[in-house]
Amino acid sequence: DAAAIESLELFTPRAVHGRAGATLIEVVDETATAPGRRRLEEWLRRPLLDANAIAARHDAVAELREGVRVREQLREHLRAVYDIERLVSKLARGRGNARDLRSLGTTLDVVPAVRSVLAEATSETLQSVRTALDPIDEVRSLIDAAIATDPPREITEGGLIDPEYDDQLATLRATEQSGKEWIDDLQTRERERTGIDSLKVGHNSVHGYYIEVTDANLDRVPDRYERRQTLKNAERYYTPALQEREGEIIRAEQRADELEYELFCEIRSRAAGAADRVQALADALADLDALVSFATVAAERDYCRPAVGTDGICIEAGRHPVVERTESSFVPNDTTLDDDQRLAVITGPNMSGKSTYMRQVALIVVLAQAGGFVPATEARIEPVDRIFTRVGASDDIAGGRSTFMIEMTELATILEHATDRSLVVLDEVGRGTSTADGFAIARAVTEHLHDTVRARTLFATHHHDLTAVAAELGHAVRLRFQTRQEDEIVFEHVVEPGAATASYGVEVAAIAGVDDAVVDRARSLLTAETARADGRGDSASTAALRQQLASVDIASMTPLEAMNTLAELKQQFDGLE
């Protein structure tokens, strides 16, 4: 659901100052095209549910992973593919330009080569992709023949159509070109005729073509020159022959530009007529690009092919795909969520790795069901229908919702919609309220998910009493993260059976840089509280009262005697406060 997409950081990092490459899509995206990236995102956002469809996609990824030469050839060809999904949409709406058509043609030129590379493909998915790679030869030939190699962006100013495509256009462009060549030679001819070495022939948008002579040479200007413009130090002229040539050029150029626009609109319309075929081709290329991306990541990152089973989630030496790329080292961990132990209560200190571990399992399931390989030594995944998460703290001040209210709202959604085929990830449920209320909620949720919903569940908590509840449930397991206390706490990041005995919150505060005086005071308060809880910190009066209470023989008392004794003990206790 939406909360899981956000908390698992599939596409957007949650941290305001999150580091680059901190999302799943950035880690597994080795696509070469824009449609390929969109398809990869679509697969991660909506993983497959059918085991056969998942296995078919895995077959294609496996073949591409093993076929290094084929994979590299495909990546090279795909780099030349344009975003034809967007192009065909523009063309269909009559908004594409000549560059869009040329980009479409370039992409179509790649298709035969891609089909050739896939000629020996054995997986059904790759064979289906090859079949769908329609080169649309008639459109490709039309574009190659008609559209200029490097056309301008504007479609009304000429230069769009190869003159050889249309006889009339070729004649007009030839007329235009011969006129310009005549004018190019005019400067040399006129310098020879007049003897004016500084004479220049030029053009501007206001006066058109002109012959420019400096004031020092005005006495040598022929009578056939007619004044067109006076400048500060020169005069500009034209001749009847120049004026006639200019008219020919302008008429030929204008008619050629108009004809090019007419031809372009016709070609664009014909290309748009194949929109459905172009879209089908775009889909096939996007699928292929996403598959090649999965295979590239699997080969370069030592991912394994997950087996698709019906007996739960079993992962050997699983790794968090994002964290292992952003940290210098990573400790792999195993996971088993099956019918015998479908709910795991996880305890351990802050920073020991509980949240990373749970997200890791969820991301491995997402990758497996999207069709990719997974960061693990071995994995067997039973497809889940949905992944639910309640991870992290946030509030909605504008909406008037506290952190605890948001937590409870998300929890309500999970309890209402999760099924026995879902994966549920819960991190610190109940921490936004009092300890007593939080534990009560956490216990009730644990029992409901275990007994009623029966979903595969990972539940991280600092309520250590919850591990005792898990021990009483028939299909629950207790897990903890190893730590050792030396001069300071050392996190092993290794998960093992059992329950943690402490949260080490004060030590984490010290590591975070909290002022030493505050840390020391916290340690002393924690020691005193622990001693009181264990009965080791009683005063003499309290100890005497405790001894007196222990010596009372309730079985031998009458009800009245018991009430009197209770009243006396209460009076003594009140006197201690």
C-alpha positions as CSV (number, residue, x, y, z in Angstrom):
1,D,0.0,0.0,0.0
2,A,1.0,3.7,-0.1
3,A,2.5,3.6,3.4
4,A,4.6,0.6,2.5
5,I,5.9,2.3,-0.7
6,E,6.9,5.3,1.3
7,S,8.4,3.6,4.4
8,L,10.3,1.1,2.2
9,E,11.7,4.0,0.2
10,L,11.0,2.3,-3.1
11,F,11.1,5.6,-5.1
12,T,11.6,8.5,-2.7
13,P,14.0,8.7,0.4
14,R,12.2,9.5,3.6
15,A,15.1,11.5,5.1
16,V,15.0,15.2,4.3
17,H,18.8,15.1,3.8
18,G,18.8,11.6,2.4
19,R,22.0,10.5,0.6
20,A,22.0,9.9,-3.2
21,G,21.1,6.4,-4.3
22,A,19.1,5.7,-1.2
23,T,16.0,4.3,-2.8
24,L,15.4,0.8,-4.3
25,I,14.7,2.2,-7.8
26,E,18.1,4.0,-7.9
27,V,19.9,0.8,-6.8
28,V,18.4,-1.6,-9.3
29,D,17.9,0.8,-12.2
30,E,20.4,0.0,-15.0
31,T,18.0,0.8,-17.8
32,A,19.1,2.5,-20.9
33,T,15.8,4.2,-21.9
34,A,13.2,6.3,-20.4
35,P,10.4,3.8,-21.1
36,G,12.5,1.1,-19.5
37,R,12.9,3.1,-16.3
38,R,9.1,3.7,-16.2
39,R,8.5,0.0,-16.8
40,L,10.9,-0.9,-14.0
41,E,9.2,1.5,-11.6
42,E,5.8,0.0,-12.7
43,W,7.0,-3.5,-11.9
44,L,8.3,-2.5,-8.5
45,R,5.1,-0.6,-7.7
46,R,2.9,-3.5,-8.8
47,P,4.7,-6.8,-8.3
48,L,3.3,-9.9,-9.8
49,L,1.0,-12.2,-7.8
50,D,0.9,-15.3,-10.1
51,A,3.7,-17.7,-9.4
52,N,4.0,-18.9,-13.0
53,A,4.2,-15.3,-14.3
54,I,6.9,-14.6,-11.7
55,A,8.9,-17.7,-12.7
56,A,8.6,-16.8,-16.4
57,R,10.1,-13.4,-15.7
58,H,12.9,-15.0,-13.6
59,D,13.6,-17.3,-16.6
60,A,14.3,-14.3,-18.8
61,V,16.5,-12.6,-16.3
62,A,18.4,-15.8,-15.7
63,E,19.1,-16.2,-19.5
64,L,20.2,-12.6,-19.8
65,R,22.4,-12.9,-16.7
66,E,24.2,-15.9,-18.1
67,G,24.4,-14.6,-21.6
68,V,26.9,-11.8,-21.0
69,R,27.6,-11.0,-24.7
70,V,23.9,-11.0,-25.5
71,R,23.1,-8.7,-22.6
72,E,25.9,-6.2,-23.5
73,Q,24.8,-6.1,-27.1
74,L,21.2,-5.5,-26.1
75,R,22.3,-2.6,-23.7
76,E,24.3,-1.1,-26.5
77,H,21.4,-1.2,-29.0
78,L,18.9,0.1,-26.4
79,R,21.0,3.2,-25.8
80,A,20.0,4.4,-29.2
81,V,16.3,4.0,-28.4
82,Y,14.3,7.2,-27.9
83,D,11.2,7.7,-25.8
84,I,8.8,6.6,-28.5
85,E,5.9,6.3,-26.0
86,R,6.0,10.1,-25.7
87,L,6.8,10.6,-29.4
88,V,3.8,8.7,-30.6
89,S,1.5,10.6,-28.3
90,K,2.8,13.9,-29.7
91,L,2.4,12.6,-33.3
92,A,-1.1,11.3,-32.7
93,R,-2.1,14.8,-31.4
94,G,-0.5,16.5,-34.4
95,R,2.1,18.2,-32.3
96,G,5.3,16.4,-33.2
97,N,8.1,18.0,-35.2
98,A,10.5,16.6,-37.7
99,R,13.1,15.8,-35.0
100,D,10.4,13.6,-33.3
101,L,9.9,11.8,-36.6
102,R,13.7,11.4,-37.0
103,S,14.0,10.0,-33.4
104,L,11.2,7.5,-34.2
105,G,13.1,6.5,-37.3
106,T,16.3,6.0,-35.4
107,T,14.5,3.8,-32.9
108,L,12.9,1.8,-35.7
109,D,16.3,1.3,-37.3
110,V,17.5,-0.4,-34.1
111,V,14.7,-3.0,-34.0
112,P,16.1,-5.4,-36.6
113,A,19.4,-5.6,-34.8
114,V,17.7,-6.2,-31.4
115,R,15.6,-9.0,-33.0
116,S,18.8,-10.5,-34.4
117,V,20.4,-10.6,-31.0
118,L,17.3,-12.3,-29.5
119,A,17.1,-14.9,-32.3
120,E,18.5,-17.7,-30.2
121,A,16.5,-16.8,-27.0
122,T,15.1,-19.8,-25.2
123,S,12.9,-18.3,-22.5
124,E,9.2,-17.8,-23.4
125,T,9.3,-14.2,-22.1
126,L,12.3,-13.2,-24.4
127,Q,10.7,-15.0,-27.3
128,S,7.5,-13.1,-26.8
129,V,9.4,-9.8,-26.6
130,R,11.2,-10.7,-29.9
131,T,7.9,-11.4,-31.6
132,A,6.5,-8.1,-30.4
133,L,9.5,-6.1,-31.8
134,D,7.7,-4.9,-34.9
135,P,10.1,-2.8,-37.1
136,I,7.1,-1.1,-38.8
137,D,9.1,-1.1,-42.0
138,E,6.8,1.2,-44.0
139,V,7.0,4.0,-41.4
140,R,10.8,3.4,-41.0
141,S,11.3,3.6,-44.8
142,L,9.1,6.7,-45.1
143,I,11.0,8.6,-42.5
144,D,14.4,7.5,-43.8
145,A,13.5,8.7,-47.3
146,A,11.6,11.9,-46.5
147,I,12.9,13.5,-43.3
148,A,16.2,15.4,-43.4
149,T,19.1,13.9,-41.4
150,D,19.3,16.9,-39.0
151,P,16.0,18.8,-39.3
152,P,15.3,22.1,-37.5
153,R,12.9,22.2,-34.5
154,E,10.5,24.6,-36.3
155,I,8.2,23.0,-38.9
156,T,7.4,26.1,-41.0
157,E,10.8,27.4,-41.9
158,G,12.0,24.7,-44.3
159,G,14.9,22.2,-44.0
160,L,12.5,19.4,-42.9
161,I,12.3,17.3,-46.0
162,D,15.0,15.7,-48.1
163,P,14.6,17.4,-51.6
164,E,15.1,14.1,-53.3
165,Y,11.8,12.9,-51.7
166,D,9.6,15.0,-54.0
167,D,10.3,16.2,-57.6
168,Q,8.6,19.5,-57.3
169,L,10.5,20.3,-54.0
170,A,13.8,19.3,-55.7
171,T,13.1,21.7,-58.6
172,L,12.3,24.6,-56.2
173,R,15.3,24.0,-54.0
174,A,17.5,23.8,-57.1
175,T,16.1,27.2,-58.3
176,E,16.8,28.6,-54.9
177,Q,20.3,27.2,-54.8
178,S,21.3,28.4,-58.3
179,G,20.1,31.9,-57.4
180,K,22.1,32.0,-54.3
181,E,25.2,30.7,-56.2
182,W,24.7,33.5,-58.8
183,I,24.7,36.0,-55.9
184,D,27.7,34.4,-54.3
185,D,29.6,35.0,-57.5
186,L,28.3,38.5,-58.0
187,Q,30.8,40.1,-55.6
188,T,33.7,38.8,-57.5
189,R,32.3,39.8,-60.9
190,E,31.4,43.3,-59.8
191,R,34.8,44.0,-58.2
192,E,36.4,43.0,-61.5
193,R,33.9,45.2,-63.5
194,T,34.2,48.3,-61.3
195,G,37.7,48.0,-60.0
196,I,36.4,48.6,-56.5
197,D,38.3,46.1,-54.3
198,S,36.2,46.9,-51.2
199,L,32.9,46.3,-52.8
200,K,30.7,43.8,-50.9
201,V,27.5,41.9,-51.6
202,G,25.3,41.3,-48.5
203,H,21.8,40.7,-47.3
204,N,19.5,41.8,-44.5
205,S,15.9,41.1,-43.6
206,V,14.7,44.6,-44.3
207,H,16.3,45.5,-47.6
208,G,17.2,42.1,-49.0
209,Y,20.3,41.7,-51.1
210,Y,22.5,44.8,-51.8
211,I,25.9,46.0,-53.2
212,E,27.8,48.1,-50.7
213,V,30.3,50.7,-51.8
214,T,32.3,53.0,-49.4
215,D,32.1,56.8,-49.8
216,A,35.7,56.9,-51.0
217,N,34.7,54.9,-54.1
218,L,31.4,56.5,-55.0
219,D,33.0,58.2,-58.1
220,R,33.5,54.7,-59.6
221,V,29.9,53.5,-59.1
222,P,28.3,52.5,-62.5
223,D,25.1,54.2,-63.7
224,R,23.3,50.9,-63.6
225,Y,23.5,50.8,-59.8
226,E,20.4,52.2,-58.1
227,R,20.7,53.5,-54.6
228,R,18.9,51.4,-51.9
229,Q,20.2,52.7,-48.6
230,T,22.6,55.4,-47.3
231,L,24.9,54.6,-44.4
232,K,27.3,56.8,-42.5
233,N,30.4,55.9,-44.6
234,A,28.9,53.9,-47.5
235,E,26.0,53.6,-49.9
236,R,24.1,50.4,-50.7
237,Y,22.8,49.7,-54.2
238,Y,20.9,47.1,-56.3
239,T,20.8,46.3,-60.0
240,P,17.8,45.1,-62.0
241,A,19.6,41.7,-62.4
242,L,20.1,41.4,-58.7
243,Q,16.5,42.4,-58.0
244,E,15.3,39.8,-60.5
245,R,17.4,37.0,-58.9
246,E,16.3,38.0,-55.5
247,G,12.7,37.6,-56.5
248,E,13.4,34.2,-58.0
249,I,15.1,33.1,-54.8
250,I,12.3,34.4,-52.5
251,R,9.5,32.8,-54.5
252,A,11.3,29.5,-54.8
253,E,12.2,29.5,-51.1
254,Q,8.7,30.4,-49.9
255,R,7.0,27.9,-52.1
256,A,9.5,25.2,-51.1
257,D,8.9,25.9,-47.4
258,E,5.2,25.7,-47.9
259,L,5.5,22.5,-49.8
260,E,7.8,21.0,-47.1
261,Y,5.2,21.8,-44.4
262,E,2.5,20.1,-46.5
263,L,4.6,17.1,-47.1
264,F,5.7,17.0,-43.4
265,C,2.1,17.0,-42.2
266,E,1.2,14.2,-44.5
267,I,4.2,12.1,-43.3
268,R,3.4,12.9,-39.7
269,S,-0.2,11.8,-40.2
270,R,0.9,8.5,-41.8
271,A,3.3,7.8,-38.9
272,A,0.5,8.6,-36.4
273,G,-1.7,6.1,-38.2
274,A,0.7,3.4,-36.9
275,A,0.3,4.6,-33.3
276,D,-1.0,1.3,-31.9
277,R,1.9,-0.6,-33.5
278,V,4.4,2.0,-32.2
279,Q,2.9,1.7,-28.7
280,A,3.2,-2.1,-28.8
281,L,6.8,-1.7,-29.9
282,A,7.5,0.7,-27.1
283,D,6.0,-1.8,-24.6
284,A,8.2,-4.6,-25.9
285,L,11.4,-2.4,-25.7
286,A,10.5,-1.2,-22.2
287,D,10.0,-4.8,-21.1
288,L,13.3,-5.8,-22.6
289,D,15.1,-2.9,-21.1
290,A,13.8,-3.7,-17.6
291,L,14.7,-7.3,-17.9
292,V,18.2,-6.4,-19.0
293,S,18.5,-4.1,-16.1
294,F,17.5,-6.8,-13.6
295,A,20.0,-9.2,-15.2
296,T,22.8,-6.6,-15.1
297,V,22.2,-5.9,-11.4
298,A,22.0,-9.7,-10.7
299,A,25.3,-10.3,-12.4
300,E,27.2,-7.3,-11.0
301,R,25.8,-7.5,-7.4
302,D,25.8,-11.3,-6.8
303,Y,22.1,-11.6,-6.5
304,C,20.5,-15.1,-6.5
305,R,17.4,-16.4,-8.3
306,P,14.6,-16.8,-5.8
307,A,12.6,-19.9,-6.0
308,V,8.8,-19.3,-6.1
309,G,7.2,-21.7,-3.6
310,T,4.1,-22.2,-1.5
311,D,5.6,-22.7,1.9
312,G,6.4,-19.3,3.2
313,I,9.4,-16.9,3.0
314,C,12.9,-18.5,3.6
315,I,15.9,-16.3,3.0
316,E,19.5,-17.4,3.5
317,A,22.1,-14.6,4.1
318,G,19.8,-11.9,2.9
319,R,21.1,-8.4,2.5
320,H,19.4,-5.0,2.3
321,P,19.8,-4.0,-1.4
322,V,20.1,-0.3,-0.6
323,V,22.1,-0.3,2.6
324,E,24.7,-2.7,1.3
325,R,25.4,-0.1,-1.5
326,T,25.6,2.9,0.8
327,E,27.6,1.4,3.6
328,S,31.2,0.1,3.6
329,S,30.2,-3.3,5.0
330,F,27.0,-5.3,5.6
331,V,26.1,-8.3,7.8
332,P,23.7,-10.8,6.0
333,N,21.0,-12.5,8.0
334,D,18.6,-15.4,7.6
335,T,14.8,-15.2,7.7
336,T,12.2,-17.9,8.0
337,L,8.4,-17.1,8.0
338,D,6.4,-20.2,7.3
339,D,3.4,-22.0,8.7
340,D,5.3,-23.1,11.8
341,Q,6.6,-19.6,12.6
342,R,4.6,-17.1,10.8
343,L,5.1,-14.2,13.3
344,A,8.5,-13.0,14.6
345,V,8.8,-10.7,17.6
346,I,12.2,-9.0,17.2
347,T,14.0,-7.2,20.1
348,G,17.3,-5.5,20.4
349,P,18.9,-2.2,21.2
350,N,18.4,0.9,19.1
351,M,20.7,0.9,16.1
352,S,21.2,-2.8,16.3
353,G,19.6,-3.4,12.9
354,K,15.9,-4.3,13.6
355,S,14.4,-1.8,11.1
356,T,16.9,-2.5,8.4
357,Y,16.3,-6.3,8.8
358,M,12.6,-6.0,8.5
359,R,12.8,-3.7,5.5
360,Q,15.3,-6.0,4.0
361,V,12.9,-8.9,4.0
362,A,10.1,-6.7,2.5
363,L,12.4,-5.4,-0.3
364,I,13.6,-8.9,-1.1
365,V,9.9,-10.0,-1.5
366,V,9.2,-6.9,-3.7
367,L,12.2,-7.6,-5.9
368,A,11.3,-11.3,-6.2
369,Q,7.7,-10.7,-7.2
370,A,8.7,-7.9,-9.6
371,G,10.7,-10.5,-11.5
372,G,14.2,-9.6,-10.3
373,F,16.9,-11.6,-8.5
374,V,17.5,-10.8,-4.8
375,P,20.5,-10.0,-2.6
376,A,20.8,-13.3,-0.8
377,T,22.7,-16.6,-1.0
378,E,19.4,-18.5,-1.4
379,A,15.8,-17.5,-1.2
380,R,12.4,-19.2,-1.5
381,I,9.5,-16.8,-1.7
382,E,5.8,-17.6,-1.4
383,P,4.1,-14.7,-3.3
384,V,2.2,-12.3,-0.9
385,D,-0.9,-10.4,-1.9
386,R,0.1,-7.2,-0.2
387,I,2.9,-5.7,2.0
388,F,1.9,-3.6,4.9
389,T,4.2,-1.5,7.0
390,R,4.0,0.6,10.2
391,V,7.5,2.0,10.3
392,G,8.8,5.3,11.5
393,A,7.2,8.3,13.2
394,S,5.6,11.4,11.6
395,D,2.8,13.8,12.3
396,D,0.3,15.8,10.2
397,I,0.1,19.2,11.9
398,A,-2.0,20.8,9.1
399,G,-4.4,17.9,9.2
400,G,-4.6,18.0,13.0
401,R,-3.3,14.4,13.5
402,S,-0.6,13.5,16.0
403,T,2.1,10.9,15.5
404,F,0.2,8.4,17.5
405,M,-3.1,9.0,15.6
406,I,-1.3,8.4,12.3
407,E,0.2,5.3,13.7
408,M,-3.2,4.0,14.9
409,T,-4.8,4.9,11.5
410,E,-2.2,2.9,9.6
411,L,-2.5,0.1,12.1
412,A,-6.3,0.0,11.6
413,T,-5.8,-0.2,7.8
414,I,-3.4,-3.2,8.3
415,L,-5.8,-5.1,10.6
416,E,-8.7,-4.5,8.2
417,H,-7.1,-5.4,5.0
418,A,-4.3,-7.9,5.7
419,T,-4.9,-11.5,4.9
420,D,-3.1,-14.8,5.6
421,R,-1.2,-14.2,2.3
422,S,0.1,-10.7,3.4
423,L,3.4,-9.7,4.7
424,V,3.1,-7.3,7.7
425,V,6.1,-5.2,9.0
426,L,5.5,-3.4,12.3
427,D,8.2,-1.3,14.0
428,E,7.6,-0.1,17.6
429,V,3.8,-0.1,17.5
430,G,2.4,1.7,20.6
431,R,5.4,3.9,21.3
432,G,3.5,7.2,20.9
433,T,1.5,6.7,24.1
434,S,2.1,5.6,27.7
435,T,4.1,2.5,28.4
436,A,1.1,0.6,29.7
437,D,-1.2,1.6,26.9
438,G,1.5,1.0,24.3
439,F,2.2,-2.5,25.6
440,A,-1.5,-3.3,25.8
441,I,-2.0,-2.3,22.1
442,A,1.2,-4.1,21.0
443,R,0.1,-7.3,22.7
444,A,-3.4,-7.2,21.3
445,V,-2.1,-6.5,17.8
446,T,0.3,-9.4,18.1
447,E,-2.3,-11.8,19.2
448,H,-4.8,-10.7,16.6
449,L,-2.3,-11.0,13.7
450,H,-1.2,-14.5,15.0
451,D,-4.6,-15.9,15.8
452,T,-7.1,-14.2,13.4
453,V,-5.3,-12.7,10.4
454,R,-2.5,-15.3,10.3
455,A,-0.3,-13.0,8.1
456,R,3.4,-13.4,7.9
457,T,4.5,-10.8,10.4
458,L,7.8,-9.1,11.5
459,F,7.2,-7.1,14.7
460,A,10.1,-5.1,16.2
461,T,9.6,-3.8,19.8
462,H,11.2,-2.5,22.9
463,H,8.4,-3.9,25.0
464,H,10.5,-6.8,26.2
465,D,7.4,-8.3,28.0
466,L,6.0,-9.0,24.5
467,T,8.6,-11.7,24.0
468,A,6.9,-13.6,26.8
469,V,3.6,-13.3,24.9
470,A,5.3,-14.6,21.8
471,A,6.6,-17.6,23.7
472,E,3.0,-18.6,24.5
473,L,1.8,-18.4,20.8
474,G,2.0,-21.6,18.8
475,H,3.3,-20.1,15.6
476,A,5.5,-17.3,16.8
477,V,9.2,-17.0,17.2
478,R,11.4,-14.7,19.2
479,L,14.4,-13.1,17.6
480,R,17.0,-10.7,18.9
481,F,20.0,-8.8,17.6
482,Q,23.4,-9.6,19.2
483,T,25.3,-6.9,21.1
484,R,28.2,-6.9,23.4
485,Q,29.2,-4.4,26.1
486,E,32.8,-3.4,26.2
487,D,34.0,0.1,26.9
488,E,31.0,1.0,24.9
489,I,28.2,-1.0,23.3
490,V,29.1,-2.9,20.1
491,F,26.3,-3.8,17.6
492,E,26.9,-7.1,15.9
493,H,23.9,-6.7,13.5
494,V,23.4,-10.5,13.7
495,V,19.9,-11.8,14.3
496,E,19.5,-15.0,16.5
497,P,16.8,-16.8,18.4
498,G,15.9,-15.4,21.8
499,A,14.9,-12.2,23.5
500,A,17.0,-9.1,24.2
501,T,17.5,-8.1,27.8
502,A,18.1,-4.4,27.4
503,S,17.6,-1.6,25.0
504,Y,20.8,0.4,25.7
505,G,19.1,3.7,25.0
506,V,21.5,5.6,27.3
507,E,24.5,4.1,25.5
508,V,23.0,5.1,22.1
509,A,22.5,8.6,23.5
510,A,26.2,8.8,24.4
511,I,27.2,7.6,20.9
512,A,24.9,10.2,19.4
513,G,26.9,12.9,21.2
514,V,24.4,13.9,24.0
515,D,26.1,16.0,26.7
516,D,28.1,13.8,29.2
517,A,26.3,15.3,32.2
518,V,23.0,14.4,30.8
519,V,24.2,10.8,29.9
520,D,25.7,10.3,33.4
521,R,22.5,11.6,35.1
522,A,20.4,9.2,32.9
523,R,22.6,6.3,33.8
524,S,22.2,7.0,37.6
525,L,18.4,7.3,37.2
526,L,18.3,4.1,35.2
527,T,20.3,2.3,37.8
528,A,18.1,3.5,40.6
529,E,14.9,2.6,38.7
530,T,16.3,-0.9,37.9
531,A,17.2,-1.4,41.6
532,R,13.8,-0.4,42.8
533,A,12.2,-2.7,40.3
534,D,14.3,-5.6,41.5
535,G,13.7,-4.7,45.2
536,R,17.4,-4.0,45.7
537,G,17.0,-0.3,46.4
538,D,14.6,-0.4,49.4
539,S,15.2,1.9,52.4
540,A,15.3,0.3,55.9
541,S,11.6,1.2,56.5
542,T,10.6,-0.2,53.1
543,A,12.5,-3.4,53.7
544,A,10.9,-3.8,57.1
545,L,7.4,-3.3,55.6
546,R,8.3,-5.8,52.9
547,Q,9.4,-8.3,55.5
548,Q,6.2,-7.7,57.6
549,L,4.0,-8.2,54.6
550,A,5.8,-11.5,53.7
551,S,5.2,-12.8,57.2
552,V,1.5,-12.3,57.2
553,D,-0.4,-15.7,57.2
554,I,-3.6,-14.8,55.3
555,A,-4.9,-18.4,55.4
556,S,-5.2,-18.3,59.2
557,M,-6.9,-14.9,59.5
558,T,-10.6,-14.1,59.7
559,P,-11.8,-11.7,57.1
560,L,-12.0,-8.9,59.7
561,E,-8.4,-9.6,60.8
562,A,-7.2,-9.6,57.2
563,M,-8.9,-6.2,56.7
564,N,-7.4,-4.7,59.8
565,T,-3.9,-6.0,58.9
566,L,-4.3,-4.5,55.4
567,A,-5.4,-1.2,56.8
568,E,-2.4,-1.1,59.2
569,L,0.1,-2.0,56.4
570,K,-1.4,0.7,54.1
571,Q,-1.1,3.3,56.9
572,Q,2.6,2.4,57.3
573,F,3.1,2.6,53.5
574,D,1.5,6.0,53.3
575,G,3.8,7.2,56.0
576,L,6.8,6.3,53.8
577,E,5.8,8.7,51.0
